[in-house]
Amino acid sequence: MPNVVVAKALSVDPQGRTDCLDRALEAAGFFTILAGLPPSTPIAIKANIGPASQCAYHYYTDPVLVDHLWDRIEQAGFHDLAIVESETTTSNGFSSATPDAMARGLGYRHPVTNLSREQTRRVRFHGHELTLSERLFSSFTISFAKGKNHDLMWFTGALKNMYGAIPMDKYQSFHHKRSGLDVLGAILAVNLLQTPQFCVIDWIDGVDGNEVCYFSKKVNKVQIERLHARPQRIIAAHDALDIDHFLCRKMGYDAAAMPLLTKLRAEWGDRTGRRVKGEPGNQKYRVVGDSELPLDDWRRLSRRTHWKAVLQDRIPFISNAVIGANIRKYYFDAELFERDGPQ
């Protein structure tokens, strides 16, 4: 039976966070997996980088943790490493909003590869074409996600994190189904065609409540504190579906009601035979270091906020003013990007 490993941080200073990551990786057998790979294996760390509009609002994977993972992999004898992320629509308007530029502002020590500027491959999924990164077809990929709420998908974990590896104009192509695939379809496609071989979720802190990632003006310290929970956990597992199922339940959501989990489980069973169709509540894995009881101080996304996001996604001409949404998915402030930097 596969394991989902949870390590709890004893402190949230950099040393406490990296120690927590080390314990999660060791307990999940990550270095045993690496030992079975040729040293020449290309390794891609898919971090959740951005665009990050305000550094104090930690909805991106902690750079300290990502850099530490790179260091540990390099110490294990691997040198073909890349931290990867693709551009979003924001990059069209702000040169500082590309993932490589954002990473420098966020304090990454190691370089970040912008997959939108690399070689790509056209593939088909359910009769529709999409573009995927050529690099990830040949790499051992680690999905290093940030655990947080998400207005459209309910929550972000290892599966949703892989959406950011698609090197195309995701918001224009998948929102409103302009490519034929919606956001859920694109997430299913990239996880089935470029399945991550190992998954880590940075859940030291996370975005909860009824807010999304971007603000039209600078938010103050009190507002930011109100939007944050601090689970002080890092989660690790071999399987992206297992780790997301655990995260979903730990956040207090009903895993059986999450299309991201139910549809991927059915697809995975159809294509690989690794799973049997059924409700994700039947998921078979062992939790090490924690229970699946919901976290007391995690505020779930409201149905009202989720359905506003769904309406805006399906009917693009409905504005925030019409539906009264506080969703600012397509609004970005240049001054906020200029101010980004490690805090």
N, C-alpha and C positions, 0 to 999 in steps of 0.2 A: 504494500500500500504506500503510495507516495506521501511525502511530508510537506506541510506548509509550516515553515519555521518562523517564529516571532521572537525577536530580541528586544528587550526594553532598555532604553537609555537611562543610565544612572545619573547623568547630567546632560545638559544641552550645550555645553561649550564644545568647541571643535574636537577636543580629545574624547569627550564623552560620546559624541556622535560617531566618530570613526571607530571607537572601541565597540560600540553597538553594532556597527556594520560588520566588523571582523567576526563578532560572535555569531551573527546571523549567517554569514557566508560559511563559516566553519561547520555549524550545525546542519546546514542544508547540503553539505557535501560538495560545495562549489569547487574547492581546490582539488578534490578527487576527480571531478569531471575534467578540469583543466589538465590534470596529469595524464589523462587518456588521450589528449589531443597532440598532434605533431606541433613542435614549437613554431613552425612556419604558418600555422593557422591564422588567417586574418580574424581579428576580433573587433566587433562594432558594439559600442555602448550607446544605446538609444536613450538619451536623456530627454526630459521634458524641459525645454529651455525657454520657449517664449512664443511670441514676443512678450517680454516682461515689462509691464508699464510702470510699476513702482516697486523698487527693491524691497521695501519694508513689507510688501504684501506677498508672502512667500507661497506662491502657487506653482513654482518651478522646482525641479529637483535640486537639492542642495549642492552647490558646486564643490564644497569641501568633501562631500561623500563621493561624488563622481570622480574627482581627482584622486581620492584615496583608492577607489576601486581600480583605476588605471595603474596606480603605483603597485598595488598588490599583484595585479596580473603581470606587470612587467617584471616584478621580482620573481615570479614563477617561471620566467624564461621566454615570455612572448613579447615580440617587439613590433609586430604589424598591428598597431592599435589605432582606433579612431573613435572619438565621441561624435555622434552624428545627430543631425536634426535637419528638417527641411524648412523652407520659407513658408510664410502664410501671406494672405492678401496684404497685411500691413507692410510687408517688405516693399511693395510697389510704391508706397508713399514715403517711407522713411528709410534712408540708407542705413541708419543705425539699428533697424529692426530685423536685419538678417540674423540667423542664429549664431554665426561666427562673430559678428560684431556685438551682439547681445552678450555672448559668453565672456568677451573681454570686459564688458562693463560690469558683469555680475561677479567677476573675480576668478574665473577659471584659470588655473595654472597651465593646463594642457590645451592644445588647440582643438577647436571644434570644426568638423567638416560639414559644410553646407551641401546637403545632398541634392539640392535644386540646381547646383552648378556642376554636377558630375554626370557621368554616363548613365543613361536610363534604358529601360527595356519596356516595350509595349506588350501587355499581356491581356488575356480575356478572362472575365469572370462573370458567370451567369449571362453570357451573351453581350456583355459590355466591355469596352476597352478601357484600360487605365494604365498609367505610367508608374513603374516602380523602379527603385534604385538598383542598378546593376551590382553595386558593391554588396548589398545585403543578400543577394543570391549566393554569394560565395563565402560569406562571413559567418562565424559563430556569433550570433546576435544576443545581446543581453538587453532586455527591456528594463530600464531603470526609471520607474515612474514616480510621480508625486501623487500621494493619496489625497483626493480632494473631491468636493461636490462638483457637479457639472450640470448646467441648466438643461441641456438637451438630452444627455445620456444618463442623467442621475448621478453618476459617479465616475471618476477617472481612476484607473488602475493600470495594470500591465497591458491589457488589450487596447484600451483607448489610447494609451501612450504610443502605440505603433502607428496610429493614424498620422502622427507627425513625421513618420518616415516616408510618406508618399510625396515624391518631389514634383508636385504640380500645384496649380492654384486651387487648393482644396475647397476654399469657401465658395468660389464661383462654380466649381465643377460638381461638388457633392451636395452642398446646400442648395435646395430647390431642384435637386436631381438633374442638373443641366448636363451631366455626363451619362445619365441613365441610371447611375447608382446614387443612392442617398448616403448620408454619413454612416449609418449603420452598415450598409452594404460595403462601403469602402473599408470600414474597420474589419469586417469579416474577411474581405478579400486579402488585405495585407497580412493578417494573422494566419490565414490558411496557406498563402503562397510564400510568405517569408516568416515562417513561424519562429519566434524567439526561442533559443535553446535554454535560456535561464532568465529568471525574473526577480527583480528586487523592487520593493516599494518603499520610498522614503515617506514615512508617516510619523516623523518626529513632531512636526506640526502640520496643519492642513487647513484649507479653506472650507468652512462649513456655512450653515445658515442659508439665506436666500439671495446671495450675491453671486456675481460672476467675476471674471478676471480683470475687467477693465473699468476704469472710472473716467468720467468726463472732466474731473478736476481732482486736484491733489486731496487725498483723504488724510485726516489727521490721525495721530497715534491712538486716540481713544476709539475711533471708528475701526481701525485696523485690529486692535485688541478684541473688539466685539465680534469680529468675523473669524477669529482664529480659535481652533481647539488645539490642544497639545497632547496627542496620544503618546508621544515619546516612544515610538515603536519603529522598528525596521522589519519588514516582512520579506522572506526569501523562499523561493520554490522553483522547481524545475519547470512546472507547467503553468502557463499563463491563465488558463481557465480555472484551475484550482485556486491560485492566489487571488484572483478577482472574486471568485465565489466567497472566499473567506472574508475579503475586505468588504464586500457588499453586505454580508451578514453582520460584520463587526460594526459597520456604520448604522445598522438598524433597518436596512432596506430588505424587502422581500425578494430573495434571489429568484424565486419562481415567477416573479412579475417583471423581471429585467430582460427585455428582448435581446440585449447584448449577450447575455449568458445562455438563454434558452436557444436562440438561433445558432449561435456558434457551437453549442453542444450537439445540436442535431447535425450541423454541417460536418463537424469533426467526426462524428460517428459514421456518417455516410461515406466520407472520403477515405478514412484511415482504418476504420474498424476498431479504433482504440477505445471508443466509448459506445455505450448503448443509448439509444434515444430515450428520452424521459425528462422528467422535471429535474432541474439542477439541484433540488433538495436531496436527490439521491447520490450526489457527488461523493466519491469514495476517496478520502484522503485523511491523513492523521495530522492534527494540529499539535505542534510542539512549542511549548513556552507560553501558551495563552489558551483562552477558551473562545468560542464563537458568540458568547453573550455580547449584545450590543454595548458599545462604549457609552458610559453614562453622560459624558459631557460633549458628545457629538450631536450637533443639530442637523437633522436631515433637511434636504431640500423640500420645499413645499410643492404640492401638486399644482398650485396656482402659478408659481414661477416656471415650473416645467412646461405646463401647457402654453404659457405665453411664448416660451422658446420654440415649442413645436409649431405654433401658429405662424410665428415669424419665419421659421425655416421653410414651411410648406407654402406660405403665401407671401412672397417677398415684398409685395407692395403695401402690406399692412405695416404701418410704422409704430414706433414706440408710443407716439401720441395717441394713435387710434386704439390700441389695446391696453394702454396704461402700463406698459412694461418698464421695468428698470434695467432692461437688458441693453447693453451698449456694445454689442459684439463687433459692430463695424465702425466704432468711434474711437479714435486714438488722438492723443494730444502730443504734439512734437516736443513741447517743453518737458513732459514727463520722461520721454525717451532720453533727452539730453541729460537729465539729472540722474539717470540710472547708474548705479555703482554699488560696490559692496558696502553693506551697512552692518 
